[in-house]
Amino acid sequence: MATGTLYLVSTPIGNLEDITHRALRVLSEVALIACEDTRHTRGLLNHFGIKTKTISYHEHNEHARAAELTELLVGGASVAIVSDAGTPGISDPGYRLIRACVEQRIVIVPVPGPSAFVAALAASGLPTDEFYFGGFLPARSTARRARLAQLRGLAATLIFYEAPHRIAGALADARDTLGEREAVVARELTKLHEEFARGRLSDLALKFSDAQAARGEMVLIIDRTTLSNEEAGDQSASVSLSARVAAIEAEGLDHRAALKRAARELGLSRDAAYRRLVAERAQQQSIAPESSGVTSNEEIDMNDQQQDRTFNEDQQQMFENANDAPSTTRQPTPGTQTVPPVASDTSVAGETPAAGDSAGKTATQVD
């Protein structure tokens, strides 16, 4: 008995007009369509009037479903596999079934069509003669940096898929690990809000740190060439560090954490970021850097110690003022014992507290 055929059918990544006539014919003729999400694929099939039966095939059931579908193919049924968008098996389920079909000598037929990373690379403006596609980068920064470090010396354009909530971190890690490079973030490809954001890694990290800008499916493309220190420095100098720190503080982070994050986004060391922030605020306020409002770790410790000394001195002054105040008691008669006046810790309603009390209790909190 002749075996069936497994068709790998590419589907649109956003615009339904991108589906091919061949894909529509195959989807209409096969006995079964294996889908990453049956509800999503059913919407596509209904749009084109296709009634073929569907079955789920995703990362959580791939192992068991691959065996089941292979048995159907061995029995002579033809099956099409589709992902939610793009080409099956490319950062999407499909590998296990394809591998099983290879081992069973089942015919595998690709039905080419849309692919997000190919479309992004073609329009990026970066070199296309040699490129490396790495799928999704690891979610955690440590693992992500380790992966990027392995690719540092690769003489090829680097391409990755990335989630919106991780794109800023991925760009910052790429800047720290690979050095400053030209890059492109392509998002919402073939859709209404399609965008190609081009620039250097530090600039793009700054842009997509804004949650409003980081939306939609994203492809990150990084040039193979690391810019010279002079080129990288000239570009980063055009970005206002103080404005970025203020924006991050507005999100709820304290000053020190905001400065650290901004420095990372711009590829600056902690010391370089501090000096630059001092200079920027001094220029904006036309005052000396020492009084610019920027606080280093050492200055925080010194200020804390100064506050403690000020508070203690104020308390001592309060006690002395109370002892030096004019007495309203009668002069003691000879032979009687005199009781010295005692400074009260509580204020009587209507009285004005001593100046030292106010100063001591309003010591400025330094972040």
Long-range contacts (C-beta under 8 A, 24 or more apart in sequence): 1-75, 1-76, 2-76, 3-73, 3-74, 3-75, 3-76, 3-104, 3-105, 3-106, 3-107, 4-31, 4-72, 4-73, 4-74, 4-75, 4-76, 4-77, 4-78, 4-79, 4-106, 4-107, 5-73, 5-78, 5-79, 5-106, 5-107, 5-108, 5-109, 6-69, 6-73, 6-78, 6-79, 6-80, 6-81, 6-97, 6-98, 6-101, 6-106, 6-107, 6-108, 6-109, 7-78, 7-79, 7-80, 7-81, 7-109, 7-110, 7-111, 8-80, 8-81, 8-87, 8-88, 8-89, 8-94, 8-98, 8-108, 8-109, 8-110, 8-111, 9-80, 9-81, 9-82, 9-88, 9-111, 9-113, 10-82, 10-86, 10-87, 10-88, 10-111, 10-112, 10-113, 10-114, 10-115, 11-41, 11-44, 11-82, 11-83, 11-84, 11-85, 11-86, 11-113, 11-114, 12-44, 12-85, 12-113, 12-114, 12-190, 13-85, 13-86, 13-114, 13-115, 13-116, 13-119, 13-189, 13-190, 13-217, 14-85, 14-188, 14-189, 14-190, 14-191, 14-194, 15-190, 15-191, 16-44, 16-47, 18-113, 18-114, 18-190, 19-44, 19-48, 19-113, 20-111, 20-112, 20-113, 22-111, 23-111, 23-113, 24-48, 24-50, 26-80, 26-111, 27-52, 27-80, 27-82, 28-52, 29-78, 30-78, 30-79, 30-80, 31-72, 31-77, 31-78, 31-79, 32-69, 32-72, 32-77, 32-79, 32-80, 33-79, 33-80, 33-81, 33-82, 34-65, 34-69, 34-79, 34-80, 34-81, 34-82, 34-97, 35-81, 35-82, 36-82, 36-83, 36-84, 36-92, 36-93, 37-84, 40-84, 41-82, 41-84, 52-80, 57-81, 57-93, 57-94, 57-97, 58-93, 59-93, 62-93, 62-96, 62-97, 63-96, 65-97, 66-96, 66-97, 66-100, 67-100, 69-97, 70-97, 70-100, 70-101, 70-104, 70-106, 73-101, 73-104, 73-106, 74-104, 74-106, 80-111, 85-114, 85-116, 85-217, 86-114, 86-115, 86-116, 87-112, 87-113, 87-114, 87-115, 90-115, 90-117, 91-135, 91-136, 91-161, 114-190, 116-161, 116-186, 116-189, 116-217, 116-219, 117-159, 117-161, 117-219, 119-186, 119-189, 119-190, 120-159, 120-184, 120-186, 120-189, 120-196, 120-219, 120-221, 121-157, 121-159, 121-219, 121-221, 123-186, 123-196, 124-157, 124-184, 124-186, 124-196, 124-198, 124-221, 125-184, 125-198, 126-157, 126-182, 126-183, 126-184, 126-221, 126-222, 126-223, 127-157, 127-223, 127-224, 128-157, 130-155, 130-156, 130-157, 130-224, 131-156, 131-157, 131-158, 131-159, 132-156, 132-157, 132-158, 132-159, 133-159, 133-160, 134-158, 134-159, 134-160, 135-160, 135-161, 136-160, 136-161, 136-162, 136-163, 137-162, 137-166, 137-170, 137-220, 139-166, 141-169, 141-173, 144-169, 144-170, 144-173, 145-173, 145-176, 145-177, 148-173, 148-174, 148-177, 148-178, 149-177, 151-178, 152-177, 152-178, 154-224, 155-224, 156-224, 157-221, 157-222, 157-223, 157-224, 158-221, 158-222, 158-224, 159-219, 159-220, 159-221, 159-222, 160-219, 160-220, 160-222, 161-217, 161-218, 161-219, 161-220, 162-218, 162-219, 162-220, 163-218, 164-214, 164-215, 164-216, 164-218, 165-214, 167-208, 167-214, 167-218, 167-220, 168-205, 168-208, 168-209, 168-214, 168-265, 170-220, 171-201, 171-202, 171-204, 171-205, 171-208, 171-220, 171-265, 172-201, 172-202, 172-205, 172-264, 172-265, 174-201, 174-220, 174-222, 175-201, 175-202, 175-205, 175-265, 175-267, 176-264, 176-267, 178-222, 178-226, 179-226, 179-227, 179-232, 180-226, 180-227, 180-231, 180-232, 180-235, 180-236, 180-267, 181-222, 181-223, 181-224, 181-225, 181-226, 181-227, 182-222, 182-223, 182-225, 182-227, 183-220, 183-221, 183-222, 183-223, 184-220, 184-221, 185-218, 185-219, 185-220, 185-221, 186-218, 186-219, 186-221, 187-215, 187-216, 187-217, 187-218, 187-219, 188-215, 188-216, 188-217, 189-217, 189-219, 191-216, 200-227, 200-232, 200-235, 201-267, 202-232, 202-235, 202-236, 202-239, 202-265, 202-266, 202-267, 203-235, 203-239, 205-265, 205-266, 206-239, 206-244, 206-265, 206-266, 209-248, 209-265, 232-267, 236-266, 236-267, 236-268, 239-266, 240-280, 241-266, 241-268, 241-273, 241-276, 241-277, 241-280, 242-277, 242-280, 242-281, 242-284, 245-277, 254-367, 255-295, 255-367, 256-297, 256-367, 295-366, 295-367, 300-366, 300-367, 303-366, 304-366, 307-363, 307-364, 307-366, 310-359, 310-360, 310-363, 311-360, 311-363, 314-356, 314-357, 314-359, 314-360, 315-356, 315-360, 317-354, 317-356, 318-343, 318-354, 318-356, 318-357, 318-360, 319-343, 321-354, 321-356
